[in-house]
Amino acid sequence: MTQPELAEKAGTGLRFIRDLEQGKKTLRMDKVNQVLDLFGYELRPVEQKREQ
């Protein structure tokens, strides 16, 4: 699948797909989830237990 095809199927912009593939450190979680949803995945925060 090409980047333009992925952007269209996910409902995001091509620039977002490029940033995602290049590992940009700040991306909107909702847009990441739009892409992941195509593959049956979801990104979400999880609680971490910290040792004191």
Buried (B, 14 or more C-beta within 10 A) or exposed (E): EEBEEBBBEBEBEEEBBEBBEEEEEEBEEEBBBBBBBEEEEEEEEEEEEEEE
